[in-house]
């Protein structure tokens, strides 16, 4: 039998999505306080899901309330102590939603984007001040003289100085941190330009000078904040995938001590303890089954679509799902020593390696910042020598050089393009989470796909129903309706009407049996029903001496074939690496035309395969959805996961596929290459602008205001070039 079926998780841009954050924050805070049970719901996607889940859980005895967090795909349940987590999970499965317990104590209590709101607030203040200072400057440019001019300058100063101090904080803090670390970042010349423009203007105003450049200082701050905010919006504010994996570890276990059941934290479980795992529950520890029989779903950890029999002597791992019968497990590893926690460590190591990637903008800034300072200080020294020590004139030229070479266009070059490309990809159903994801995607030459839940939907569907007589189908449907096994559920949904079968009983680990017309009938494993097993996924029905096989295939994800063909046509090497059985992987590879495939791969082996390809000089795109894929997703040069993926896989990935259709993945690679070309064009525009403008400033033909206007023009130019992507 196959893995738990995945729900149809095609997201919709529903109006309710905009109003859930306040409820989400309340739920998260309550969960952090430890008074609630937190469950992951990979399948929720709209307002209807919220009402279905909350209403279904609230109707259960002992449940006081349930709040769904749509963005994070979680539900926080306030229930009586007697309510078991397994009961909630089974109830959600009956409603059609896959659910997994999370440890709320390991998750952040707040999900708010403070940095984004802070930048937006400072941008608004700078924009409002810029408009007012420009209006005052118009009066000065129109010919205001003496006391009138000084009054307008002082009013401008009263607006501009507090604005620059407040709105420029992101640059000042970053520049100070860089200087303390002994390096010159892009924010150092930015901060100096803002401070110099404001200081010169204040000095000129105090001396009754004809020119002040408060409008230049505020304009500079506004454009730079706009670039910084664009850059921030391209980066997803998401927690570490390793933290998500840790939260997926079952926080509690039912331990058998002195003949009684005790619910204890997993941290209190020791090697050698006996742990009881009820049907529907996830394994909290690694161990060996000592009592009971059942079937275990390993798809989240290994990608294996066929649940395996578990009986005395079977080795199980933390994170696997017990499907049909209660099991007693003797603990061999728990907590930090469990297989699930070791997988989290793999993800953390892979993530830290990937963050060493340096963006094009960062690499350009390393060369740009020292050059800017050398030019500015050189201009100051040269004009001090030429004018015989006129500090005021030399500082004005130095400031003009610093402003005109200010890396505003350079700062906008990348985020403007990424924002335009992200918008285009979003309309195609792809969400860019990481600021450098497009740059890395453009470099990809090898694509590695997972199978179950990625190229397929993880939903079994019968393939030979019409080959069986109506009477046989009716008996099979009657038995299937009594089970929550994935194959039984698929058969019950597609089989039509049911016969009258009495005395139906589910035998954990084997199947379902009952009485039909005085005969015992069974639906389940081949050996149990007396059937000859086939080399495909199937369940078997025995009607007395006769047996019938109902075969199943994993439903192919829409657009999977188109995505594979598009990537191959772009010259990329396509591989399929799955933890599923060899037959299922081979059949899918043949359907999609993938010649390089691997079956039975464990999570560490997937990550190792990606690392091996990277070591050989390949830039790898990993596409996966399960816990078994998270280490490989984090280790790849760039990664994509479907929106139906588990939280940890989505967090570990750089790009999220919002719909079920995989065809946009081929478009993403093409658009990423276009975006990288636009970024390089923007750098060329910035360099050309500096080649023309810097000599003008160096010879004293540009005031700080003219320099600010020229800088703004270059910023607008790179933004317009970025919009060509649309």
C-alpha positions as semicolon CSV with decimal commas, in nm:
position;residue;x (nm);y (nm);z (nm)
1;X;0,000;0,000;0,000
2;X;0,115;0,354;-0,067
3;X;0,195;0,664;0,135
4;X;-0,061;0,893;0,288
5;X;-0,225;1,080;-0,001
6;X;-0,146;1,447;-0,038
7;X;-0,429;1,692;-0,063
8;X;-0,490;1,925;-0,356
9;X;-0,305;2,230;-0,232
10;X;-0,339;2,467;-0,523
11;X;-0,318;2,804;-0,348
12;X;-0,568;3,074;-0,426
13;X;-0,529;3,448;-0,383
14;X;-0,825;3,454;-0,149
15;X;-0,938;3,777;0,021
16;X;-0,914;3,612;0,361
17;X;-0,538;3,579;0,319
18;X;-0,507;3,949;0,386
19;X;-0,686;3,941;0,719
20;X;-0,536;3,638;0,891
21;X;-0,209;3,782;1,031
22;X;-0,362;3,914;1,352
23;X;-0,515;3,577;1,428
24;X;-0,188;3,411;1,335
25;X;0,008;3,618;1,584
26;X;-0,238;3,538;1,863
27;X;-0,218;3,168;1,785
28;X;0,160;3,170;1,773
29;X;0,190;3,357;2,103
30;X;-0,053;3,123;2,276
31;X;0,135;2,822;2,145
32;X;0,464;2,962;2,268
33;X;0,312;2,990;2,613
34;X;0,278;2,612;2,613
35;X;-0,103;2,593;2,655
36;X;-0,180;2,456;2,309
37;X;-0,107;2,172;2,069
38;X;0,055;2,289;1,747
39;X;0,004;2,091;1,426
40;X;0,156;2,143;1,081
41;X;-0,102;2,142;0,797
42;X;0,076;2,128;0,458
43;X;-0,257;2,112;0,273
44;X;-0,439;2,430;0,385
45;X;-0,452;2,711;0,130
46;X;-0,763;2,931;0,156
47;X;-1,047;3,065;0,372
48;X;-1,257;2,752;0,316
49;X;-0,973;2,544;0,461
50;X;-0,966;2,768;0,770
51;X;-1,336;2,724;0,843
52;X;-1,328;2,349;0,770
53;X;-1,032;2,280;0,998
54;X;-1,138;2,511;1,280
55;X;-1,499;2,390;1,272
56;X;-1,402;2,023;1,250
57;X;-1,162;2,043;1,544
58;X;-1,392;2,258;1,757
59;X;-1,663;1,991;1,728
60;X;-1,441;1,729;1,895
61;X;-1,504;1,655;2,266
62;X;-1,254;1,835;2,487
63;X;-1,141;2,087;2,224
64;X;-1,199;2,442;2,343
65;X;-1,085;2,625;2,029
66;X;-0,868;2,596;1,717
67;X;-0,696;2,875;1,523
68;X;-0,544;2,822;1,177
69;X;-0,231;3,013;1,073
70;X;-0,275;3,019;0,694
71;X;0,063;3,171;0,607
72;X;0,259;2,918;0,814
73;X;0,009;2,635;0,745
74;X;-0,039;2,545;1,108
75;X;-0,325;2,508;1,350
76;X;-0,303;2,585;1,720
77;X;-0,549;2,381;1,929
78;X;-0,658;2,468;2,283
79;X;-0,781;2,139;2,433
80;X;-0,832;1,955;2,760
81;X;-0,531;1,754;2,886
82;X;-0,713;1,429;2,808
83;X;-0,731;1,506;2,435
84;X;-0,462;1,309;2,248
85;X;-0,267;1,456;1,960
86;X;-0,332;1,138;1,760
87;X;-0,707;1,202;1,792
88;X;-0,668;1,546;1,639
89;X;-0,448;1,414;1,357
90;X;-0,696;1,137;1,271
91;X;-0,984;1,389;1,275
92;X;-0,794;1,615;1,036
93;X;-0,714;1,320;0,810
94;X;-1,086;1,243;0,793
95;X;-1,144;1,605;0,691
96;X;-0,890;1,558;0,414
97;X;-0,590;1,735;0,568
98;X;-0,250;1,580;0,635
99;X;-0,129;1,684;0,982
100;X;0,192;1,655;1,186
101;X;0,264;1,758;1,543
102;X;0,505;2,047;1,603
103;X;0,692;2,145;1,916
104;X;0,566;2,500;1,973
105;X;0,845;2,571;2,221
106;X;1,104;2,545;1,942
107;X;0,926;2,792;1,715
108;X;0,951;3,169;1,724
109;X;0,670;3,339;1,913
110;X;0,632;3,615;1,654
111;X;0,638;3,613;1,274
112;X;0,616;3,987;1,214
113;X;0,844;4,156;0,962
114;X;0,980;4,434;1,183
115;X;1,269;4,522;0,953
116;X;1,043;4,567;0,650
117;X;0,800;4,788;0,841
118;X;1,089;4,991;0,980
119;X;1,235;5,055;0,634
120;X;0,895;5,144;0,492
121;X;0,830;5,391;0,774
122;X;1,167;5,562;0,722
123;X;1,108;5,569;0,344
124;X;0,772;5,740;0,400
125;X;0,927;6,002;0,630
126;X;1,207;6,071;0,380
127;X;0,960;6,101;0,091
128;X;0,733;6,342;0,278
129;X;1,030;6,557;0,385
130;X;1,181;6,550;0,036
131;X;0,864;6,695;-0,117
132;X;0,847;6,976;0,138
133;X;1,216;7,067;0,114
134;X;1,193;7,069;-0,266
135;X;0,897;7,311;-0,246
136;X;1,101;7,543;-0,023
137;X;1,397;7,515;-0,260
138;X;1,179;7,630;-0,551
139;X;1,136;7,964;-0,371
140;X;1,514;7,998;-0,335
141;X;1,573;7,902;-0,700
142;X;1,311;8,161;-0,803
143;X;1,527;8,442;-0,674
144;X;1,472;8,479;-0,299
145;X;1,745;8,693;-0,149
146;X;1,903;8,781;0,187
147;X;1,670;8,733;0,488
148;X;1,399;8,555;0,282
149;X;1,654;8,309;0,141
150;X;1,803;8,248;0,486
151;X;1,457;8,188;0,633
152;X;1,378;7,923;0,370
153;X;1,719;7,764;0,430
154;X;1,658;7,744;0,805
155;X;1,309;7,598;0,754
156;X;1,462;7,341;0,517
157;X;1,725;7,264;0,780
158;X;1,456;7,215;1,046
159;X;1,291;6,956;0,820
160;X;1,597;6,793;0,663
161;X;1,834;6,745;0,959
162;X;1,590;6,543;1,179
163;X;1,480;6,350;0,868
164;X;1,836;6,254;0,774
165;X;1,919;6,155;1,133
166;X;1,605;5,937;1,156
167;X;1,572;5,798;0,802
168;X;1,945;5,739;0,754
169;X;1,978;5,507;1,055
170;X;1,995;5,183;0,849
171;X;2,297;5,318;0,659
172;X;2,466;5,477;0,960
173;X;2,441;5,159;1,169
174;X;2,571;4,941;0,887
175;X;2,857;5,180;0,808
176;X;2,962;5,200;1,174
177;X;2,959;4,821;1,205
178;X;3,172;4,793;0,890
179;X;3,425;5,049;1,015
180;X;3,450;4,874;1,353
181;X;3,522;4,551;1,166
182;X;3,797;4,724;0,966
183;X;3,631;4,711;0,625
184;X;3,461;4,945;0,377
185;X;3,109;4,837;0,287
186;X;2,874;5,006;0,042
187;X;2,706;5,191;0,330
188;X;3,024;5,379;0,426
189;X;3,030;5,610;0,120
190;X;2,650;5,636;0,139
191;X;2,667;5,758;0,500
192;X;2,952;5,997;0,427
193;X;2,764;6,147;0,130
194;X;2,452;6,207;0,339
195;X;2,648;6,352;0,632
196;X;2,864;6,576;0,410
197;X;2,566;6,712;0,213
198;X;2,382;6,792;0,537
199;X;2,688;6,939;0,711
200;X;2,786;7,165;0,419
201;X;2,427;7,285;0,389
202;X;2,408;7,365;0,760
203;X;2,743;7,547;0,744
204;X;2,635;7,750;0,440
205;X;2,305;7,841;0,607
206;X;2,480;7,953;0,927
207;X;2,719;8,171;0,722
208;X;2,437;8,322;0,515
209;X;2,561;8,150;0,201
210;X;2,375;8,153;-0,129
211;X;2,354;7,774;-0,166
212;X;2,235;7,498;0,065
213;X;2,182;7,136;-0,035
214;X;1,926;7,005;0,212
215;X;1,714;6,888;-0,082
216;X;2,012;6,686;-0,209
217;X;2,066;6,522;0,132
218;X;1,700;6,423;0,173
219;X;1,666;6,314;-0,191
220;X;1,976;6,100;-0,155
221;X;1,834;5,938;0,160
222;X;1,498;5,873;-0,008
223;X;1,641;5,701;-0,317
224;X;1,880;5,494;-0,111
225;X;1,600;5,381;0,121
226;X;1,389;5,290;-0,183
227;X;1,670;5,064;-0,305
228;X;1,716;4,914;0,040
229;X;1,344;4,843;0,075
230;X;1,329;4,683;-0,271
231;X;1,622;4,465;-0,172
232;X;1,451;4,366;0,152
233;X;1,127;4,275;-0,023
234;X;1,310;4,026;-0,246
235;X;1,430;3,831;0,057
236;X;1,189;3,607;0,244
237;X;1,188;3,646;0,619
238;X;1,190;3,279;0,708
239;X;1,330;3,069;0,987
240;X;1,599;2,811;0,940
241;X;1,491;2,479;0,791
242;X;1,690;2,310;1,065
243;X;1,469;2,483;1,323
244;X;1,157;2,366;1,139
245;X;1,290;2,010;1,135
246;X;1,362;2,026;1,506
247;X;1,006;2,146;1,568
248;X;0,874;1,843;1,377
249;X;1,029;1,607;1,629
250;X;0,750;1,470;1,847
251;X;0,774;1,667;2,173
252;X;0,608;1,399;2,391
253;X;0,603;1,022;2,416
254;X;0,381;0,766;2,594
255;X;0,628;0,572;2,809
256;X;0,540;0,240;2,976
257;X;0,678;0,231;3,331
258;X;0,569;-0,006;3,607
259;X;0,281;-0,123;3,391
260;X;0,131;0,225;3,348
261;X;0,136;0,477;3,064
262;X;0,307;0,810;3,134
263;X;0,314;1,103;2,892
264;X;0,668;1,245;2,918
265;X;0,879;1,494;2,721
266;X;1,103;1,317;2,470
267;X;1,400;1,467;2,654
268;X;1,305;1,250;2,954
269;X;1,299;0,927;2,749
270;X;1,604;0,702;2,791
271;X;1,753;0,424;2,582
272;X;1,585;0,097;2,677
273;X;1,247;0,255;2,769
274;X;0,928;0,112;2,620
275;X;0,721;0,362;2,423
276;X;0,361;0,313;2,305
277;X;0,269;0,463;1,964
278;X;-0,100;0,467;1,875
279;X;-0,241;0,454;1,519
280;X;-0,208;0,791;1,346
281;X;0,084;0,898;1,566
282;X;0,440;0,976;1,461
283;X;0,729;0,787;1,609
284;X;0,893;1,001;1,880
285;X;1,211;0,790;1,896
286;X;1,428;0,544;1,707
287;X;1,382;0,188;1,826
288;X;1,274;-0,172;1,772
289;X;0,912;-0,293;1,783
290;X;0,857;-0,536;2,071
291;X;0,480;-0,577;2,056
292;X;0,198;-0,520;1,808
293;X;0,168;-0,514;1,431
294;X;0,088;-0,231;1,196
295;X;0,197;-0,058;0,878
296;X;0,438;0,236;0,888
297;X;0,441;0,528;0,645
298;X;0,802;0,632;0,579
299;X;0,731;0,865;0,286
300;X;0,817;1,187;0,472
301;X;1,159;1,056;0,568
302;X;1,256;0,832;0,277
303;X;1,015;0,918;-0,005
304;X;0,908;0,552;-0,011
305;X;0,548;0,550;-0,136
306;X;0,468;0,198;-0,012
307;X;0,398;0,168;0,363
308;X;0,590;-0,120;0,521
309;X;0,478;-0,387;0,764
310;X;0,595;-0,331;1,122
311;X;0,591;-0,613;1,375
312;X;0,812;-0,748;1,655
313;X;1,177;-0,698;1,559
314;X;1,110;-0,421;1,303
315;X;1,347;-0,123;1,325
316;X;1,165;0,212;1,315
317;X;1,287;0,573;1,305
318;X;1,165;0,896;1,459
319;X;0,926;1,082;1,229
320;X;0,766;0,774;1,069
321;X;0,386;0,753;1,091
322;X;0,209;0,454;1,248
323;X;-0,093;0,379;1,029
324;X;-0,315;0,095;1,148
325;X;-0,233;-0,068;1,483
326;X;-0,078;0,019;1,822
327;X;0,294;-0,054;1,859
328;X;0,525;-0,087;2,157
329;X;0,880;0,023;2,079
330;X;1,200;-0,027;2,278
331;X;1,402;0,295;2,249
332;X;1,745;0,281;2,084
333;X;1,789;0,659;2,034
334;X;1,591;0,966;2,138
335;X;1,614;1,344;2,126
336;X;1,942;1,472;1,979
337;X;2,054;1,118;1,898
338;X;1,749;1,034;1,683
339;X;1,762;0,998;1,304
340;X;1,530;1,299;1,260
341;X;1,759;1,522;1,467
342;X;2,062;1,402;1,270
343;X;1,879;1,504;0,953
344;X;1,827;1,851;1,104
345;X;2,202;1,871;1,162
346;X;2,263;1,784;0,795
347;X;2,033;2,067;0,689
348;X;2,202;2,318;0,921
349;X;2,546;2,229;0,779
350;X;2,422;2,254;0,420
351;X;2,248;2,588;0,483
352;X;2,560;2,743;0,632
353;X;2,760;2,633;0,327
354;X;2,512;2,789;0,084
355;X;2,506;3,126;0,261
356;X;2,869;3,175;0,158
357;X;2,745;3,258;-0,193
358;X;2,823;3,623;-0,269
359;X;2,581;3,820;-0,486
360;X;2,691;4,022;-0,788
361;X;2,611;4,345;-0,603
362;X;2,827;4,247;-0,304
363;X;3,117;4,156;-0,529
364;X;3,089;4,488;-0,714
365;X;3,068;4,681;-0,386
366;X;3,398;4,533;-0,265
367;X;3,574;4,702;-0,556
368;X;3,353;5,011;-0,569
369;X;3,367;5,144;-0,211
370;X;3,746;5,191;-0,182
371;X;3,752;5,364;-0,521
372;X;3,480;5,611;-0,417
373;X;3,673;5,715;-0,106
374;X;4,001;5,751;-0,290
375;X;3,838;5,975;-0,553
376;X;3,669;6,196;-0,293
377;X;3,974;6,241;-0,072
378;X;4,193;6,288;-0,379
379;X;3,965;6,566;-0,502
380;X;3,975;6,733;-0,160
381;X;4,358;6,722;-0,145
382;X;4,401;6,841;-0,505
383;X;4,171;7,141;-0,467
384;X;4,323;7,234;-0,133
385;X;4,658;7,254;-0,317
386;X;4,514;7,433;-0,625
387;X;4,323;7,697;-0,425
388;X;4,595;7,750;-0,169
389;X;4,396;7,607;0,122
390;X;4,031;7,705;0,049
391;X;3,873;7,440;0,275
392;X;3,515;7,545;0,197
393;X;3,560;7,506;-0,182
394;X;3,758;7,181;-0,150
395;X;3,492;7,025;0,077
396;X;3,215;7,123;-0,167
397;X;3,393;6,946;-0,454
398;X;3,477;6,646;-0,234
399;X;3,112;6,620;-0,132
400;X;2,996;6,653;-0,493
401;X;3,231;6,370;-0,596
402;X;3,110;6,152;-0,308
403;X;2,744;6,217;-0,391
404;X;2,777;6,177;-0,768
405;X;2,963;5,847;-0,719
406;X;2,727;5,736;-0,441
407;X;2,636;5,371;-0,513
408;X;2,262;5,434;-0,534
409;X;2,235;5,305;-0,892
410;X;2,458;5,014;-0,794
411;X;2,234;4,949;-0,494
412;X;1,924;4,952;-0,716
413;X;2,079;4,749;-0,999
414;X;2,007;4,411;-0,841
415;X;1,687;4,462;-0,635
416;X;1,509;4,646;-0,919
417;X;1,571;4,354;-1,154
418;X;1,494;4,089;-0,894
419;X;1,168;4,263;-0,803
420;X;1,062;4,281;-1,170
421;X;1,159;3,917;-1,232
422;X;0,994;3,804;-0,908
423;X;0,669;3,971;-1,012
424;X;0,680;3,801;-1,351
425;X;0,750;3,461;-1,195
426;X;0,481;3,512;-0,931
427;X;0,223;3,558;-1,207
428;X;0,346;3,225;-1,345
429;X;0,307;3,057;-1,004
430;X;0,656;3,081;-0,853
431;X;0,748;3,268;-0,536
432;X;1,113;3,381;-0,501
433;X;1,218;3,361;-0,136
434;X;1,587;3,446;-0,145
435;X;1,756;3,758;-0,280
436;X;2,027;3,570;-0,473
437;X;1,806;3,282;-0,593
438;X;1,767;3,418;-0,948
439;X;2,141;3,472;-0,988
440;X;2,208;3,117;-0,870
441;X;1,928;2,970;-1,086
442;X;2,080;3,131;-1,395
443;X;2,404;2,940;-1,327
444;X;2,239;2,596;-1,301
445;X;2,352;2,320;-1,537
446;X;2,211;2,015;-1,353
447;X;1,858;1,953;-1,219
448;X;1,779;1,686;-0,958
449;X;1,414;1,587;-0,906
450;X;1,254;1,398;-0,620
451;X;0,966;1,168;-0,715
452;X;0,682;1,131;-0,463
453;X;0,502;1,460;-0,405
454;X;0,726;1,644;-0,654
455;X;0,699;1,492;-1,002
456;X;0,394;1,306;-0,875
457;X;0,114;1,422;-0,646
458;X;0,165;1,143;-0,393
459;X;-0,199;1,043;-0,454
460;X;-0,259;0,683;-0,565
461;X;-0,528;0,625;-0,826
462;X;-0,665;0,289;-0,941
463;X;-0,555;0,188;-1,289
464;X;-0,758;-0,126;-1,360
465;X;-1,098;-0,075;-1,195
466;X;-1,289;-0,134;-1,517
467;X;-1,118;-0,471;-1,564
468;X;-1,314;-0,614;-1,269
469;X;-1,683;-0,712;-1,261
470;X;-1,919;-0,466;-1,092
471;X;-1,989;-0,714;-0,813
472;X;-1,618;-0,755;-0,734
473;X;-1,567;-0,378;-0,729
474;X;-1,863;-0,334;-0,494
475;X;-1,720;-0,581;-0,239
476;X;-1,378;-0,417;-0,258
477;X;-1,532;-0,071;-0,204
478;X;-1,732;-0,193;0,097
479;X;-1,416;-0,322;0,264
480;X;-1,207;-0,020;0,160
481;X;-1,451;0,224;0,322
482;X;-1,370;0,075;0,663
483;X;-1,000;0,169;0,643
484;X;-0,797;0,492;0,645
485;X;-0,514;0,328;0,451
486;X;-0,415;0,538;0,146
487;X;-0,489;0,266;-0,109
488;X;-0,819;0,180;0,057
489;X;-0,920;0,546;0,057
490;X;-0,832;0,581;-0,313
491;X;-1,028;0,266;-0,398
492;X;-1,330;0,378;-0,193
493;X;-1,331;0,718;-0,365
494;X;-1,307;0,585;-0,720
495;X;-1,484;0,249;-0,701
496;X;-1,851;0,350;-0,703
497;X;-2,125;0,168;-0,510
498;X;-2,063;-0,073;-0,222
499;X;-2,196;-0,421;-0,156
500;X;-2,350;-0,528;0,175
501;X;-2,059;-0,674;0,372
502;X;-2,101;-0,756;0,742
503;X;-1,862;-0,810;1,031
504;X;-1,591;-0,586;0,883
505;X;-1,270;-0,584;1,088
506;X;-0,933;-0,421;1,011
507;X;-0,633;-0,641;1,087
508;X;-0,336;-0,407;1,152
509;X;-0,053;-0,465;0,909
510;X;-0,253;-0,692;0,680
511;X;-0,583;-0,545;0,561
512;X;-0,962;-0,563;0,611
513;X;-1,189;-0,866;0,625
514;X;-1,563;-0,928;0,651
515;X;-1,853;-1,158;0,553
516;X;-2,030;-1,139;0,216
517;X;-2,301;-1,388;0,124
518;X;-2,173;-1,625;0,391
519;X;-1,817;-1,615;0,266
520;X;-1,513;-1,456;0,424
521;X;-1,370;-1,180;0,204
522;X;-1,040;-1,001;0,251
523;X;-0,878;-0,688;0,106
524;X;-0,511;-0,624;0,171
525;X;-0,166;-0,778;0,126
526;X;-0,104;-1,049;-0,131
527;X;0,020;-1,312;0,115
528;X;-0,273;-1,253;0,350
529;X;-0,534;-1,284;0,075
530;X;-0,365;-1,580;-0,097
531;X;-0,294;-1,384;-0,415
532;X;0,022;-1,386;-0,623
533;X;0,197;-1,050;-0,574
534;X;0,249;-0,826;-0,876
535;X;0,555;-0,608;-0,946
536;X;0,344;-0,291;-0,914
537;X;0,165;-0,112;-0,632
538;X;-0,154;-0,310;-0,567
539;X;-0,405;-0,430;-0,309
540;X;-0,570;-0,771;-0,337
541;X;-0,927;-0,895;-0,286
542;X;-1,000;-1,257;-0,201
543;X;-1,351;-1,390;-0,271
544;X;-1,335;-1,746;-0,147
545;X;-1,091;-1,927;-0,376
546;X;-1,070;-1,643;-0,627
547;X;-0,850;-1,335;-0,589
548;X;-0,845;-1,003;-0,771
549;X;-0,566;-0,745;-0,787
550;X;-0,644;-0,374;-0,789
551;X;-0,340;-0,189;-0,923
552;X;-0,248;0,175;-0,855
553;X;-0,019;0,438;-0,997
554;X;0,096;0,764;-0,844
555;X;-0,074;1,050;-1,025
556;X;0,170;1,255;-1,233
557;X;0,187;1,623;-1,134
558;X;0,051;1,850;-1,411
559;X;0,328;2,002;-1,621
560;X;0,593;1,755;-1,499
561;X;0,667;1,630;-1,850
562;X;0,675;1,986;-1,990
563;X;0,915;2,100;-1,715
564;X;1,156;1,810;-1,776
565;X;1,152;1,867;-2,153
566;X;1,203;2,245;-2,115
567;X;1,503;2,200;-1,885
568;X;1,655;1,937;-2,113
569;X;1,607;2,163;-2,418
570;X;1,802;2,435;-2,234
571;X;2,099;2,198;-2,217
572;X;2,060;2,102;-1,852
573;X;2,130;1,751;-1,724
574;X;1,817;1,607;-1,555
575;X;1,837;1,341;-1,280
576;X;1,575;1,163;-1,071
577;X;1,682;1,061;-0,718
578;X;1,410;0,903;-0,504
579;X;1,377;0,700;-0,188
580;X;1,095;0,502;-0,348
581;X;1,114;0,143;-0,471
582;X;1,302;0,068;-0,791
583;X;0,998;-0,033;-0,996
584;X;0,804;0,284;-0,925
585;X;1,106;0,506;-0,993
586;X;1,195;0,323;-1,315
587;X;0,839;0,351;-1,449
588;X;0,821;0,725;-1,377
589;X;1,163;0,788;-1,534
590;X;1,050;0,609;-1,850
591;X;0,726;0,812;-1,862
592;X;0,921;1,140;-1,838
593;X;1,219;1,045;-2,052
594;X;1,474;1,070;-1,769
595;X;1,763;0,833;-1,834
596;X;1,965;0,902;-1,518
597;X;1,771;0,785;-1,210
598;X;1,840;0,640;-0,865
599;X;1,595;0,451;-0,639
600;X;1,601;0,372;-0,267
601;X;1,808;0,680;-0,176
602;X;1,816;0,774;0,193
603;X;1,808;1,144;0,296
604;X;2,183;1,154;0,364
605;X;2,247;0,982;0,030
606;X;2,043;1,246;-0,154
607;X;2,240;1,526;0,012
608;X;2,564;1,341;-0,062
609;X;2,469;1,303;-0,430
610;X;2,402;1,678;-0,458
611;X;2,730;1,754;-0,278
612;X;2,917;1,515;-0,510
613;X;2,775;1,684;-0,820
614;X;2,871;2,024;-0,674
615;X;3,225;1,903;-0,604
616;X;3,250;1,799;-0,970
617;X;3,183;2,160;-1,070
618;X;2,809;2,132;-1,144
619;X;2,562;2,398;-1,031
620;X;2,266;2,193;-0,905
621;X;1,897;2,283;-0,891
622;X;1,719;2,049;-0,645
623;X;1,340;2,011;-0,667
624;X;1,182;1,824;-0,373
625;X;0,906;1,831;-0,116
626;X;0,964;1,594;0,179
627;X;1,165;1,572;0,498
628;X;1,395;1,336;0,313
629;X;1,470;1,619;0,067
630;X;1,548;1,903;0,310
631;X;1,921;1,832;0,342
632;X;1,955;1,805;-0,037
633;X;1,746;2,122;-0,089
634;X;1,973;2,312;0,148
635;X;2,291;2,169;-0,006
636;X;2,198;2,251;-0,366
637;X;2,313;2,567;-0,543
638;X;1,945;2,666;-0,566
639;X;1,628;2,476;-0,474
640;X;1,255;2,466;-0,547
641;X;0,974;2,301;-0,350
642;X;0,597;2,281;-0,418
643;X;0,358;2,471;-0,190
644;X;0,221;2,129;-0,088
645;X;0,560;2,042;0,062
646;X;0,614;2,006;0,434
647;X;0,706;2,329;0,618
648;X;1,070;2,228;0,658
649;X;1,115;2,161;0,284
650;X;0,954;2,493;0,189
651;X;1,178;2,682;0,432
652;X;1,492;2,504;0,305
653;X;1,411;2,600;-0,055
654;X;1,484;2,927;-0,235
655;X;1,176;2,921;-0,459
656;X;0,824;2,789;-0,389
657;X;0,599;2,652;-0,666
658;X;0,257;2,791;-0,571
659;X;0,035;2,576;-0,793
660;X;0,034;2,211;-0,893
661;X;0,158;2,280;-1,248
662;X;0,534;2,222;-1,278
663;X;0,571;2,379;-1,623
664;X;0,677;2,721;-1,477
665;X;1,003;2,564;-1,353
666;X;1,129;2,563;-1,712
667;X;1,022;2,929;-1,748
668;X;1,201;3,016;-1,424
669;X;1,539;2,902;-1,557
670;X;1,490;3,108;-1,874
671;X;1,374;3,422;-1,689
672;X;1,660;3,388;-1,440
673;X;1,908;3,402;-1,728
674;X;1,733;3,715;-1,862
675;X;1,739;3,875;-1,516
676;X;2,112;3,814;-1,478
677;X;2,171;3,984;-1,814
678;X;1,967;4,285;-1,696
679;X;2,169;4,304;-1,374
680;X;2,493;4,310;-1,568
681;X;2,348;4,575;-1,800
682;X;2,259;4,786;-1,496
683;X;2,615;4,757;-1,370
684;X;2,735;4,873;-1,712
685;X;2,497;5,171;-1,696
686;X;2,628;5,260;-1,349
687;X;2,989;5,238;-1,468
688;X;2,917;5,449;-1,779
689;X;2,739;5,709;-1,566
690;X;3,041;5,735;-1,336
691;X;3,284;5,760;-1,630
692;X;3,090;6,065;-1,756
693;X;2,985;6,226;-1,427
694;X;3,295;6,187;-1,209
695;X;3,525;6,407;-1,423
696;X;3,257;6,678;-1,421
697;X;3,251;6,672;-1,041
698;X;3,630;6,652;-1,011
699;X;3,687;6,974;-1,207
700;X;3,434;7,160;-0,992
701;X;3,150;7,189;-1,246
702;X;2,892;7,007;-1,030
703;X;2,744;7,135;-0,705
704;X;2,623;6,883;-0,446
705;X;2,265;6,951;-0,564
706;X;2,354;6,887;-0,929
707;X;2,536;6,572;-0,816
708;X;2,223;6,453;-0,632
709;X;2,007;6,516;-0,940
710;X;2,255;6,324;-1,159
711;X;2,261;6,039;-0,908
712;X;1,879;6,028;-0,912
713;X;1,877;6,016;-1,293
714;X;2,110;5,715;-1,292
715;X;1,885;5,540;-1,038
716;X;1,577;5,600;-1,255
717;X;1,765;5,468;-1,559
718;X;1,856;5,133;-1,399
719;X;1,498;5,099;-1,270
720;X;1,356;5,151;-1,622
721;X;1,602;4,897;-1,760
722;X;1,486;4,647;-1,497
723;X;1,123;4,699;-1,603
724;X;1,212;4,567;-1,949
725;X;1,178;4,220;-1,796
726;X;0,801;4,274;-1,778
